[in-house]
Amino acid sequence: MAALLQLEKVTKSFGAVTVADAMSFEVNAGEALGVIGPNGAGKTSMFNLITGTLAPDSGKLLFEDVDITNTSAAKRCRAGMARSFQVPQPFSGLTVFENAMIAATQAGGMSSRAAESFCIDVLHQTELLDRANTLAGGLTLLGRKRLELTRALCARPSLLMLDEIAGGLTEAECTSLVQTIKDIHGRGVTIIWIEHVVHALLAVVDKLMVIDFGRKIAEGEPRAIMESPEVQEIYLGIEVDA
Ligand SMILES: Nc1ncnc2c1ncn2[C@@H]1O[C@H](COP(=O)(O)OP(=O)(O)OP(=O)(O)O)[C@@H](O)[C@H]1O
């Protein structure tokens, strides 16, 4: 598999707080990478560094083998990166369909005519088609999460980044959203998914990475990583017998 995204020794600090400490990893095309770590570990900052809303102090990022370290966030989006936000950020006074259209025409660069049928298709995938004419502000939490996913997909990403999209959902809602994400991944979209709801992640991802204090603690086959004593102790705070 070819690497779609590569981070090489990416470092970023805010004063004394280091959010990325010589962070290196790669994500192959077609892969789903899960990212876990304690609060404040630097997970969202990592997304900001990848999408270009945060500039690294040092290190290099490559997307499709092109050095994007100094590429603007807008250009990275056009190149195929899209993300959802931890706190859904729709245009609350616009309908679900209008939100999708804005994403498809602005982030996805589509003409309005082409975007219409495309958005219907995306809303079908994200199971929001029957809410197309609902105001975004009137959606349930699950609906808002699905709209976050819709808006990211409308940017036509080859790399989809999900930031705690399962947070706050009931068990049944989580199961339903996981199935949607599985289907999206099944269509060949490469995914990086930050999540505290670990069982949701494990249902989808091929690889799991654990970070703490901006450092990569472990990376590999998800269940093996979860069972490793180092991860249990550092991430879960569980004392493991020597
Ligand atoms: N712009 C900023 N200026 C100063 N400190 C920041 C900034 N952005 C993030 N931080 C700090 O960097 C650390 C990492 O934050 P980040 O949001 O990346 O963590 P996280 O792993 O996503 O946490 P959570 O799981 O709680 O969402 C935190 O201590 C945070 O307060």
The ligand as an ORCA input file, in Angstrom:
! r2SCAN-3c Opt
* xyz 0 1
  N      -3.671     27.331     20.479
  C      -3.241     26.853     21.631
  N      -2.533     27.605     22.484
  C      -2.075     27.127     23.666
  N      -2.278     25.848     24.080
  C      -2.975     25.045     23.271
  C      -3.490     25.484     22.009
  N      -4.130     24.441     21.415
  C      -4.025     23.403     22.261
  N      -3.341     23.767     23.378
  C      -3.009     22.901     24.512
  O      -2.349     21.784     23.979
  C      -2.707     20.584     24.672
  C      -3.222     19.568     23.691
  O      -4.507     19.976     23.220
  P      -5.344     19.107     22.183
  O      -6.669     19.778     22.011
  O      -4.543     18.863     20.966
  O      -5.510     17.754     22.994
  P      -6.460     16.498     22.739
  O      -5.612     15.291     22.856
  O      -7.215     16.678     21.464
  O      -7.443     16.591     23.978
  P      -8.994     16.123     24.142
  O      -9.007     14.633     24.133
  O      -9.369     16.697     25.479
  O      -9.773     16.728     22.996
  C      -3.712     21.007     25.738
  O      -3.017     21.180     26.952
  C      -4.242     22.319     25.212
  O      -4.673     23.154     26.256
*
